[in-house]
Amino acid sequence: MIRPFFKEIQNRLGFGALQFRRGNAHREAQVLWFITRKSDCARLVDLFQAHPLRAKKRRDFEIWKEGVALWASMRGNGRPHRNWMALEILSEQLRRMRQFDPFEQDEGEADPQLELMVNN
């Protein structure tokens, strides 16, 4: 079964929460990995810098890590709206990249669905 595999990854990394969704006639089964703390997102950035992603996911990661750095810099004082505006720009940039990507995924490369949710 696939659950022990993902639980082992979560245990070894030491962060995040897993949610398993059953498949049905309209969708495949999914494993969602939620990471909600700034420090854990920073650890994930370190992990992906040490072990780079490939193709489209690598480009998505480059934008996402900028968002993590901005989020980590937010302290709730000064002018936080500037940081939120920067995050909005990064979000728009990522959305446009996903809508039109002239570099299709490498033939034969697996594209696992990994959903990372960032909540403050």
PALUMKOL-334818 format. One line per field, with one value per atom (N, C-alpha, C, O, CB): residue number from 1; residue in three letters; x, y, z. Coordinates in pm, 1 decimal. Glycine has a CB too. Layout:
<pts>
num	[NUM  ...]
residu	[ALA  ...]
xx	[X  ...]
yy	[Y  ...]
zz	[Z  ...]
</pts>
This chain:
<pts>
num	[1  1  1  1  1  2  2  2  2  2  3  3  3  3  3  4  4  4  4  4  5  5  5  5  5  6  6  6  6  6  7  7  7  7  7  8  8  8  8  8  9  9  9  9  9  10  10  10  10  10  11  11  11  11  11  12  12  12  12  12  13  13  13  13  13  14  14  14  14  14  15  15  15  15  15  16  16  16  16  16  17  17  17  17  17  18  18  18  18  18  19  19  19  19  19  20  20  20  20  20  21  21  21  21  21  22  22  22  22  22  23  23  23  23  23  24  24  24  24  24  25  25  25  25  25  26  26  26  26  26  27  27  27  27  27  28  28  28  28  28  29  29  29  29  29  30  30  30  30  30  31  31  31  31  31  32  32  32  32  32  33  33  33  33  33  34  34  34  34  34  35  35  35  35  35  36  36  36  36  36  37  37  37  37  37  38  38  38  38  38  39  39  39  39  39  40  40  40  40  40  41  41  41  41  41  42  42  42  42  42  43  43  43  43  43  44  44  44  44  44  45  45  45  45  45  46  46  46  46  46  47  47  47  47  47  48  48  48  48  48  49  49  49  49  49  50  50  50  50  50  51  51  51  51  51  52  52  52  52  52  53  53  53  53  53  54  54  54  54  54  55  55  55  55  55  56  56  56  56  56  57  57  57  57  57  58  58  58  58  58  59  59  59  59  59  60  60  60  60  60  61  61  61  61  61  62  62  62  62  62  63  63  63  63  63  64  64  64  64  64  65  65  65  65  65  66  66  66  66  66  67  67  67  67  67  68  68  68  68  68  69  69  69  69  69  70  70  70  70  70  71  71  71  71  71  72  72  72  72  72  73  73  73  73  73  74  74  74  74  74  75  75  75  75  75  76  76  76  76  76  77  77  77  77  77  78  78  78  78  78  79  79  79  79  79  80  80  80  80  80  81  81  81  81  81  82  82  82  82  82  83  83  83  83  83  84  84  84  84  84  85  85  85  85  85  86  86  86  86  86  87  87  87  87  87  88  88  88  88  88  89  89  89  89  89  90  90  90  90  90  91  91  91  91  91  92  92  92  92  92  93  93  93  93  93  94  94  94  94  94  95  95  95  95  95  96  96  96  96  96  97  97  97  97  97  98  98  98  98  98  99  99  99  99  99  100  100  100  100  100  101  101  101  101  101  102  102  102  102  102  103  103  103  103  103  104  104  104  104  104  105  105  105  105  105  106  106  106  106  106  107  107  107  107  107  108  108  108  108  108  109  109  109  109  109  110  110  110  110  110  111  111  111  111  111  112  112  112  112  112  113  113  113  113  113  114  114  114  114  114  115  115  115  115  115  116  116  116  116  116  117  117  117  117  117  118  118  118  118  118  119  119  119  119  119  120  120  120  120  120]
residu	[MET  MET  MET  MET  MET  ILE  ILE  ILE  ILE  ILE  ARG  ARG  ARG  ARG  ARG  PRO  PRO  PRO  PRO  PRO  PHE  PHE  PHE  PHE  PHE  PHE  PHE  PHE  PHE  PHE  LYS  LYS  LYS  LYS  LYS  GLU  GLU  GLU  GLU  GLU  ILE  ILE  ILE  ILE  ILE  GLN  GLN  GLN  GLN  GLN  ASN  ASN  ASN  ASN  ASN  ARG  ARG  ARG  ARG  ARG  LEU  LEU  LEU  LEU  LEU  GLY  GLY  GLY  GLY  GLY  PHE  PHE  PHE  PHE  PHE  GLY  GLY  GLY  GLY  GLY  ALA  ALA  ALA  ALA  ALA  LEU  LEU  LEU  LEU  LEU  GLN  GLN  GLN  GLN  GLN  PHE  PHE  PHE  PHE  PHE  ARG  ARG  ARG  ARG  ARG  ARG  ARG  ARG  ARG  ARG  GLY  GLY  GLY  GLY  GLY  ASN  ASN  ASN  ASN  ASN  ALA  ALA  ALA  ALA  ALA  HIS  HIS  HIS  HIS  HIS  ARG  ARG  ARG  ARG  ARG  GLU  GLU  GLU  GLU  GLU  ALA  ALA  ALA  ALA  ALA  GLN  GLN  GLN  GLN  GLN  VAL  VAL  VAL  VAL  VAL  LEU  LEU  LEU  LEU  LEU  TRP  TRP  TRP  TRP  TRP  PHE  PHE  PHE  PHE  PHE  ILE  ILE  ILE  ILE  ILE  THR  THR  THR  THR  THR  ARG  ARG  ARG  ARG  ARG  LYS  LYS  LYS  LYS  LYS  SER  SER  SER  SER  SER  ASP  ASP  ASP  ASP  ASP  CYS  CYS  CYS  CYS  CYS  ALA  ALA  ALA  ALA  ALA  ARG  ARG  ARG  ARG  ARG  LEU  LEU  LEU  LEU  LEU  VAL  VAL  VAL  VAL  VAL  ASP  ASP  ASP  ASP  ASP  LEU  LEU  LEU  LEU  LEU  PHE  PHE  PHE  PHE  PHE  GLN  GLN  GLN  GLN  GLN  ALA  ALA  ALA  ALA  ALA  HIS  HIS  HIS  HIS  HIS  PRO  PRO  PRO  PRO  PRO  LEU  LEU  LEU  LEU  LEU  ARG  ARG  ARG  ARG  ARG  ALA  ALA  ALA  ALA  ALA  LYS  LYS  LYS  LYS  LYS  LYS  LYS  LYS  LYS  LYS  ARG  ARG  ARG  ARG  ARG  ARG  ARG  ARG  ARG  ARG  ASP  ASP  ASP  ASP  ASP  PHE  PHE  PHE  PHE  PHE  GLU  GLU  GLU  GLU  GLU  ILE  ILE  ILE  ILE  ILE  TRP  TRP  TRP  TRP  TRP  LYS  LYS  LYS  LYS  LYS  GLU  GLU  GLU  GLU  GLU  GLY  GLY  GLY  GLY  GLY  VAL  VAL  VAL  VAL  VAL  ALA  ALA  ALA  ALA  ALA  LEU  LEU  LEU  LEU  LEU  TRP  TRP  TRP  TRP  TRP  ALA  ALA  ALA  ALA  ALA  SER  SER  SER  SER  SER  MET  MET  MET  MET  MET  ARG  ARG  ARG  ARG  ARG  GLY  GLY  GLY  GLY  GLY  ASN  ASN  ASN  ASN  ASN  GLY  GLY  GLY  GLY  GLY  ARG  ARG  ARG  ARG  ARG  PRO  PRO  PRO  PRO  PRO  HIS  HIS  HIS  HIS  HIS  ARG  ARG  ARG  ARG  ARG  ASN  ASN  ASN  ASN  ASN  TRP  TRP  TRP  TRP  TRP  MET  MET  MET  MET  MET  ALA  ALA  ALA  ALA  ALA  LEU  LEU  LEU  LEU  LEU  GLU  GLU  GLU  GLU  GLU  ILE  ILE  ILE  ILE  ILE  LEU  LEU  LEU  LEU  LEU  SER  SER  SER  SER  SER  GLU  GLU  GLU  GLU  GLU  GLN  GLN  GLN  GLN  GLN  LEU  LEU  LEU  LEU  LEU  ARG  ARG  ARG  ARG  ARG  ARG  ARG  ARG  ARG  ARG  MET  MET  MET  MET  MET  ARG  ARG  ARG  ARG  ARG  GLN  GLN  GLN  GLN  GLN  PHE  PHE  PHE  PHE  PHE  ASP  ASP  ASP  ASP  ASP  PRO  PRO  PRO  PRO  PRO  PHE  PHE  PHE  PHE  PHE  GLU  GLU  GLU  GLU  GLU  GLN  GLN  GLN  GLN  GLN  ASP  ASP  ASP  ASP  ASP  GLU  GLU  GLU  GLU  GLU  GLY  GLY  GLY  GLY  GLY  GLU  GLU  GLU  GLU  GLU  ALA  ALA  ALA  ALA  ALA  ASP  ASP  ASP  ASP  ASP  PRO  PRO  PRO  PRO  PRO  GLN  GLN  GLN  GLN  GLN  LEU  LEU  LEU  LEU  LEU  GLU  GLU  GLU  GLU  GLU  LEU  LEU  LEU  LEU  LEU  MET  MET  MET  MET  MET  VAL  VAL  VAL  VAL  VAL  ASN  ASN  ASN  ASN  ASN  ASN  ASN  ASN  ASN  ASN]
xx	[83.3  0.0  88.1  201.7  -95.0  36.2  115.8  125.9  220.4  57.6  31.8  33.0  162.2  217.7  -82.5  212.7  336.4  453.3  538.2  373.2  458.5  563.7  562.5  665.9  547.4  446.0  436.3  454.6  512.2  301.7  406.1  425.7  573.1  619.5  346.0  646.4  790.7  862.3  950.9  849.6  825.7  885.2  855.3  944.6  831.9  730.5  691.6  770.0  819.4  539.0  781.8  856.2  1002.8  1060.4  843.7  1062.8  1204.9  1229.8  1329.1  1258.2  1139.7  1155.9  1117.4  1176.5  1071.7  1019.3  982.6  890.7  883.3  1103.4  821.3  726.7  615.2  624.2  798.1  509.1  394.8  292.8  320.2  440.7  175.2  66.5  14.4  0.0  -47.9  -13.5  -62.9  -213.9  -271.7  4.5  -276.0  -417.9  -433.1  -381.8  -505.7  -503.4  -524.5  -668.2  -762.2  -493.6  -684.0  -818.3  -839.7  -756.6  -837.3  -950.7  -983.5  -1021.3  -1075.3  -1098.4  -992.6  -1033.9  -1178.4  -1237.8  -943.9  -1232.3  -1367.6  -1375.1  -1272.0  -1477.1  -1493.0  -1509.4  -1461.2  -1433.4  -1654.7  -1451.3  -1417.2  -1275.8  -1228.0  -1515.5  -1209.9  -1073.2  -993.9  -1048.8  -1075.3  -863.1  -773.4  -752.0  -777.3  -638.0  -705.9  -671.6  -558.6  -475.7  -629.7  -556.0  -456.3  -394.3  -456.2  -518.4  -271.5  -205.3  -170.4  -100.0  -76.6  -219.9  -191.0  -95.7  -113.4  -321.1  4.5  101.6  90.1  128.7  248.2  37.6  17.2  133.0  171.2  -116.2  187.9  295.0  247.8  222.0  434.0  236.2  172.4  262.3  223.0  53.3  381.0  469.5  579.0  630.1  531.4  613.9  720.7  850.6  917.4  744.1  885.0  1011.3  1012.6  1116.7  1035.4  899.4  892.3  900.9  962.4  762.3  839.6  851.6  996.9  1045.0  760.7  1066.1  1208.3  1288.9  1382.1  1263.7  1254.1  1322.6  1296.7  1385.5  1276.7  1175.1  1142.7  1221.0  1265.4  992.0  1237.8  1321.3  1461.7  1517.9  1325.4  1518.7  1653.7  1659.8  1756.4  1696.1  1556.3  1552.1  1553.6  1629.8  1427.5  1468.9  1461.5  1583.4  1612.4  1335.0  1653.4  1778.4  1887.3  1972.0  1822.9  1885.1  1982.9  1951.6  2041.8  1987.0  1824.0  1778.1  1682.3  1560.7  1707.9  1735.4  1652.4  1544.1  1562.1  1740.4  1432.9  1323.9  1360.4  1458.8  1189.9  1281.5  1309.8  1198.2  1085.6  1330.1  1231.9  1135.9  1048.5  1098.5  1047.9  918.4  823.3  821.2  812.3  684.6  829.1  824.3  943.2  931.2  821.9  1055.5  1172.3  1142.8  1178.5  1297.0  1078.2  1043.9  939.8  948.0  991.0  842.9  743.2  812.9  780.2  635.8  908.0  979.0  1054.0  1053.4  1075.2  1118.4  1195.3  1106.8  1150.0  1260.9  985.0  892.0  841.9  834.9  772.9  807.3  755.2  856.5  818.9  717.7  984.6  1084.0  1097.8  1127.9  1220.7  1076.6  1075.8  959.7  974.3  1066.1  844.9  729.5  755.8  715.1  608.4  823.7  857.7  951.5  935.1  922.7  1049.2  1142.5  1068.6  1095.2  1254.1  976.0  897.9  811.7  805.6  809.2  746.2  661.0  743.5  700.5  591.2  862.2  949.2  992.9  1018.8  1072.2  1001.1  1045.1  933.8  961.3  1100.7  809.7  696.5  695.0  698.6  561.8  689.6  690.5  565.6  547.1  812.5  479.6  359.2  379.4  287.2  306.3  498.9  521.2  571.0  592.4  622.7  589.0  635.7  528.1  416.8  760.2  559.6  466.4  444.4  496.3  518.9  368.0  348.0  275.5  288.2  271.1  198.6  125.9  220.0  182.5  38.7  341.9  439.8  473.7  484.4  568.4  490.5  519.3  402.4  422.1  552.1  280.5  164.0  152.2  113.4  37.1  185.8  182.3  284.9  256.8  209.0  402.7  505.9  460.5  483.6  638.0  396.2  344.0  237.6  231.8  286.7  153.8  50.8  114.5  66.4  -42.1  220.8  291.9  349.4  337.2  405.6  411.8  466.7  356.6  374.1  544.0  244.1  132.2  81.6  55.8  19.3  67.9  23.3  124.7  86.6  3.3  251.8  357.1  348.5  360.0  496.3  328.6  317.5  192.2  196.5  315.6  81.4  -43.1  -28.1  -73.8  -158.5  35.4  56.2  148.4  126.9  114.0  250.6  341.8  268.4  295.7  457.0  176.5  104.1  2.6  -25.1  34.3  -53.2  -150.7  -84.2  -138.9  -226.4  32.1  102.6  246.0  325.2  95.0  278.7  413.9  467.6  432.0  416.2  554.3  606.6  697.0  724.8  681.6  742.6  828.8  745.7  729.0  949.4  694.6  611.3  694.9  817.8  546.7  628.8  694.5  776.7  735.9  591.4  893.4  979.5  903.5  831.8  1107.5  919.9  853.9  891.7  1009.7  891.6  792.4  816.5  844.1  857.1  929.2  853.8  883.5  756.4  652.0  944.7  765.6  650.3  620.4  711.4  674.9  493.7  452.2  359.4  238.2  382.4  414.3  328.1  258.5  315.0  408.4  136.7  63.5  99.2  70.1  -90.4  162.6  199.8  140.0  177.6  355.2  48.8  -19.5  38.7  30.7  -172.8  97.1  154.0  67.7  49.1  301.2  16.7  -66.5  6.8  55.0  -204.0  15.1  83.6  -21.2  -90.5  188.7  -33.3  -126.9  -48.1  50.8  -238.1  -89.9  -20.8  -104.9  -62.7  15.9]
yy	[-118.8  0.0  125.6  122.5  -0.4  233.0  353.7  439.7  517.5  435.5  427.1  510.2  499.1  602.1  472.6  378.8  369.3  442.7  498.5  223.5  443.3  512.6  662.1  718.9  491.1  725.1  868.5  900.9  1004.0  921.3  813.7  835.8  828.0  902.7  733.5  739.3  727.8  855.7  903.3  605.5  911.6  1038.4  1148.4  1223.7  1077.8  1157.6  1260.3  1242.4  1340.1  1253.9  1119.9  1094.3  1130.9  1188.5  948.6  1098.9  1130.2  1280.1  1330.9  1060.6  1350.7  1495.5  1567.0  1669.2  1548.3  1513.9  1569.6  1690.6  1765.4  1605.5  1711.1  1822.3  1793.5  1703.4  1951.9  1873.4  1859.1  1760.1  1682.5  1816.4  1764.8  1673.8  1610.8  1678.4  1748.1  1482.8  1411.1  1395.5  1379.7  1273.7  1400.4  1369.4  1278.0  1307.4  1500.5  1168.1  1072.3  1085.0  1082.2  926.9  1099.0  1106.9  985.6  954.0  1239.3  919.1  802.0  845.3  953.8  721.3  760.7  784.7  743.9  673.6  710.2  789.6  747.4  743.3  747.4  844.2  735.6  725.0  849.8  844.9  699.1  961.7  1087.9  1138.5  1231.5  1191.9  1078.0  1121.9  1007.6  913.8  1242.5  1019.4  919.8  949.8  1061.0  917.4  851.2  872.2  975.3  984.0  737.5  1052.4  1157.2  1150.6  1105.4  1294.3  1196.6  1218.1  1366.3  1415.9  1125.6  1436.6  1578.6  1595.9  1534.5  1660.8  1679.1  1706.1  1853.4  1938.0  1667.2  1885.3  2023.7  2069.1  2001.3  2039.7  2183.9  2245.0  2385.6  2464.3  2245.2  2418.4  2543.9  2640.8  2755.1  2514.3  2597.9  2687.2  2742.4  2674.1  2613.8  2868.0  2933.1  2853.1  2831.4  3076.1  2810.0  2737.6  2607.1  2567.9  2708.7  2540.2  2415.1  2441.7  2364.5  2339.7  2550.4  2586.2  2618.0  2582.3  2707.2  2685.0  2714.8  2585.0  2574.1  2806.9  2487.1  2357.3  2287.7  2222.2  2267.3  2302.0  2242.2  2309.6  2243.1  2252.1  2440.9  2512.5  2453.9  2423.8  2666.1  2437.3  2378.9  2239.9  2206.2  2370.9  2160.1  2024.7  2027.8  1954.4  1950.5  2113.0  2118.6  2187.4  2166.5  2190.7  2267.6  2322.6  2216.2  2212.7  2445.6  2130.2  2020.8  1910.2  1843.1  1962.2  1892.4  1787.7  1852.4  1844.5  1668.6  1915.8  1995.9  1916.2  1800.3  2061.5  1983.1  1928.8  1941.1  2006.1  2001.8  1878.8  1883.4  1953.3  1965.5  1742.6  1998.6  2053.3  2162.7  2252.5  1942.1  2154.5  2258.2  2281.5  2395.9  2221.4  2176.8  2191.0  2271.9  2342.0  2052.8  2263.5  2342.5  2491.3  2572.2  2302.2  2527.0  2668.1  2715.5  2827.7  2688.3  2630.7  2664.2  2686.2  2780.0  2551.2  2600.0  2609.3  2740.3  2800.8  2493.3  2786.1  2910.8  3027.7  3113.8  2940.0  3031.6  3137.9  3114.1  3207.6  3145.3  2990.4  2958.1  2992.2  3043.2  2810.0  2964.3  2991.2  3141.7  3182.7  2930.9  3224.2  3369.0  3407.6  3492.8  3444.3  3344.6  3369.2  3327.9  3397.6  3295.5  3215.1  3169.5  3269.8  3300.6  3028.9  3321.2  3419.9  3547.5  3603.7  3453.4  3593.0  3712.1  3685.6  3768.6  3755.9  3572.1  3536.2  3530.6  3579.6  3400.6  3470.5  3459.5  3597.2  3614.2  3374.4  3694.5  3828.3  3911.3  4016.8  3900.8  3866.9  3943.1  3930.9  3820.9  3893.6  4044.9  4046.5  4110.6  4109.1  4119.3  4166.9  4230.1  4373.6  4436.1  4151.8  4426.9  4567.1  4639.9  4577.0  4581.7  4765.4  4840.4  4849.4  4893.6  4776.6  4808.3  4815.2  4675.9  4645.2  4912.6  4592.7  4455.6  4450.8  4352.7  4374.6  4556.1  4553.7  4544.7  4490.4  4677.1  4597.0  4585.3  4439.2  4396.4  4664.9  4362.8  4220.0  4147.1  4060.5  4157.5  4181.4  4115.9  4147.6  4062.1  4158.0  4271.2  4307.2  4224.9  4178.2  4458.8  4206.7  4125.8  3980.9  3918.1  4133.0  3927.2  3791.2  3779.5  3679.3  3748.0  3881.4  3880.4  3878.9  3809.1  4002.8  3954.4  3956.2  3818.0  3768.4  4062.9  3755.6  3621.2  3520.8  3433.7  3576.2  3533.0  3444.2  3458.9  3359.3  3472.1  3580.0  3606.1  3550.2  3491.8  3758.6  3568.2  3517.6  3365.3  3310.0  3560.0  3299.2  3153.5  3109.1  3012.8  3099.3  3178.2  3142.8  3156.1  3069.5  3231.1  3263.6  3280.7  3173.6  3124.4  3419.2  3137.4  3032.3  2900.4  2826.5  3015.2  2870.5  2744.1  2743.7  2638.2  2716.0  2859.2  2865.1  2847.8  2781.6  2996.8  2906.1  2895.1  2857.0  2939.3  3027.4  2733.6  2684.1  2628.5  2517.4  2575.2  2705.7  2657.5  2536.0  2467.4  2767.4  2509.1  2394.9  2285.6  2283.8  2433.7  2196.6  2088.7  1997.9  1999.2  2008.6  1920.7  1825.5  1727.1  1685.0  1751.0  1691.0  1594.8  1464.8  1416.9  1568.6  1408.4  1281.7  1174.1  1151.9  1236.9  1108.7  998.1  1039.0  952.1  918.5  1167.7  1211.9  1208.5  1258.5  1353.8  1150.9  1145.5  1285.0  1364.7  1046.6  1313.1  1442.4  1419.6  1436.7  1527.7  1380.9  1353.2  1479.2  1588.5  1292.1  1463.1  1578.3  1595.6  1510.2  1561.4  1707.3  1740.8  1876.2  1975.5  1740.5  1881.3  2006.7  2063.9  2003.2  1986.4  2180.7  2248.8  2369.0  2455.9  2290.5  2374.8  2487.1  2567.3  2512.9  2440.6  2696.1  2784.7  2869.2  2947.9  2873.5  2854.0  2933.2  3005.7  2952.9  2843.9  3123.9  3192.4  3194.3  3247.9  3333.7]
zz	[0.0  0.0  0.0  47.5  122.0  -52.2  -70.2  56.1  69.5  -181.4  147.5  268.6  348.1  386.4  357.0  374.8  452.8  386.7  456.3  473.6  254.3  181.9  215.3  250.5  30.7  204.1  230.2  378.8  413.6  181.8  464.6  608.1  644.7  730.8  689.7  580.8  605.8  562.6  633.7  531.0  448.0  402.7  503.2  542.1  262.5  544.7  643.0  773.0  829.4  671.5  820.1  944.1  931.4  1023.8  983.5  820.4  802.1  791.2  843.3  678.2  723.6  710.4  839.4  874.2  594.0  909.2  1037.9  1033.9  1131.4  1109.3  924.1  918.7  820.1  736.7  880.7  832.2  743.5  796.6  888.2  606.9  737.2  772.1  643.8  541.9  849.2  649.1  532.1  539.4  646.9  520.3  422.8  410.3  288.8  180.8  396.1  308.0  200.4  152.2  231.7  247.2  21.2  -37.7  -126.8  -212.0  -118.9  -106.2  -187.4  -328.4  -349.6  -123.2  -421.4  -558.0  -577.9  -496.1  -654.9  -687.9  -724.3  -876.9  -944.0  -663.8  -930.5  -1075.3  -1148.8  -1268.6  -1108.9  -1076.8  -1141.9  -1112.1  -1177.0  -1100.9  -1015.3  -983.2  -921.9  -864.2  -886.7  -936.8  -879.1  -730.8  -684.6  -954.6  -658.5  -518.2  -510.6  -601.1  -449.4  -403.2  -385.9  -247.6  -151.3  -409.2  -240.5  -112.7  -109.5  -197.4  -94.5  -8.1  7.8  124.6  229.8  29.7  105.8  211.2  243.8  163.2  168.4  361.0  402.0  488.8  584.2  477.1  454.8  533.1  565.0  474.0  455.8  693.7  731.9  808.2  831.6  814.1  847.1  923.0  833.9  745.2  1042.8  859.7  783.0  790.6  689.6  834.3  911.0  928.8  849.6  796.8  1077.2  841.1  765.0  614.9  541.3  797.7  569.8  427.8  393.0  285.4  394.1  484.3  461.7  455.1  375.3  574.1  537.7  532.7  399.4  344.8  649.2  347.2  217.9  105.7  12.1  190.7  114.8  16.9  19.2  -86.1  47.2  138.0  149.7  86.7  18.3  297.7  110.3  54.9  -97.8  -160.8  105.0  -157.7  -303.2  -365.4  -483.2  -345.3  -289.1  -342.0  -341.1  -430.3  -260.2  -241.0  -234.6  -335.3  -385.4  -93.6  -363.8  -456.0  -556.3  -539.0  -378.4  -660.3  -752.3  -824.9  -862.0  -854.3  -843.0  -922.9  -1070.1  -1105.2  -892.4  -1155.1  -1298.1  -1374.1  -1325.7  -1352.8  -1493.6  -1589.8  -1528.8  -1461.2  -1643.9  -1553.1  -1513.4  -1362.4  -1318.0  -1560.8  -1284.7  -1138.9  -1087.9  -987.4  -1071.7  -1154.1  -1114.4  -1131.5  -1045.9  -1197.5  -1241.1  -1264.5  -1163.3  -1113.4  -1408.6  -1133.4  -1030.6  -895.6  -822.9  -1018.7  -863.5  -736.3  -724.0  -616.7  -721.0  -829.7  -823.7  -782.4  -705.9  -959.4  -831.3  -793.0  -650.8  -571.0  -892.0  -619.1  -486.9  -377.5  -272.0  -479.7  -402.0  -297.6  -273.2  -161.1  -336.4  -375.2  -354.0  -262.8  -175.2  -489.0  -284.0  -198.1  -54.4  38.6  -250.9  -35.1  99.5  165.8  283.8  95.3  91.9  148.3  189.0  295.2  46.3  104.7  140.0  263.1  353.8  21.7  266.5  379.4  508.0  612.4  353.8  499.6  616.7  666.9  786.0  583.5  577.9  617.1  679.4  736.5  497.6  669.9  725.4  876.8  932.0  666.4  942.2  1088.1  1147.0  1268.7  1137.6  1062.2  1112.9  1156.4  1209.0  1226.3  1135.3  1168.2  1043.6  940.0  1285.6  1052.0  935.8  830.6  859.0  877.3  709.5  597.2  537.4  430.1  489.3  606.6  556.4  423.4  350.2  657.1  389.8  263.1  144.1  40.2  250.3  157.2  47.9  22.7  -92.3  80.4  129.7  114.8  51.1  -34.2  250.3  91.9  33.9  -114.0  -193.7  106.9  -150.6  -292.7  -369.4  -479.8  -312.1  -312.6  -377.9  -391.1  -494.5  -299.3  -287.4  -295.9  -404.0  -475.3  -161.5  -416.2  -519.9  -659.2  -748.5  -504.8  -677.8  -807.1  -836.7  -948.7  -806.8  -737.0  -756.7  -788.7  -873.8  -632.2  -720.8  -746.0  -889.8  -957.3  -646.8  -935.2  -1072.8  -1173.4  -1274.9  -1095.8  -1144.6  -1232.5  -1243.6  -1353.0  -1180.5  -1132.9  -1133.3  -1207.9  -1284.5  -989.7  -1186.3  -1255.0  -1406.0  -1480.6  -1205.7  -1451.8  -1596.3  -1652.1  -1762.8  -1626.1  -1576.3  -1621.3  -1639.2  -1733.8  -1522.1  -1550.5  -1557.9  -1671.5  -1728.6  -1426.2  -1705.1  -1813.4  -1948.7  -2036.9  -1809.2  -1965.7  -2092.5  -2063.7  -2017.7  -2173.7  -2090.5  -2067.2  -2198.4  -2237.6  -1954.6  -2267.9  -2395.2  -2381.0  -2479.4  -2463.6  -2260.2  -2234.8  -2170.3  -2048.3  -2145.0  -2249.3  -2197.5  -2109.6  -2116.1  -2312.3  -2028.9  -1940.9  -2022.9  -2131.2  -1854.6  -1969.5  -2037.2  -2060.9  -1973.1  -1955.0  -2180.2  -2214.7  -2114.5  -2087.1  -2357.8  -2061.0  -1969.2  -1826.3  -1740.1  -2017.8  -1797.5  -1662.1  -1578.0  -1619.8  -1662.9  -1462.8  -1373.7  -1320.2  -1297.1  -1257.3  -1301.0  -1248.7  -1129.9  -1142.9  -1358.6  -1013.2  -898.6  -851.7  -856.6  -784.3  -806.8  -755.4  -609.3  -525.5  -773.7  -580.7  -444.3  -415.5  -477.8  -423.4  -323.3  -293.9  -166.9  -60.1  -280.4  -179.6  -64.7  -33.7  -118.9  -90.2  82.7  120.8  225.2  324.6  172.8  202.8  295.0  364.5  300.0  221.9  492.2  572.7  679.5  730.2  636.5  713.9  823.4  947.2  1049.7  784.4]
</pts>
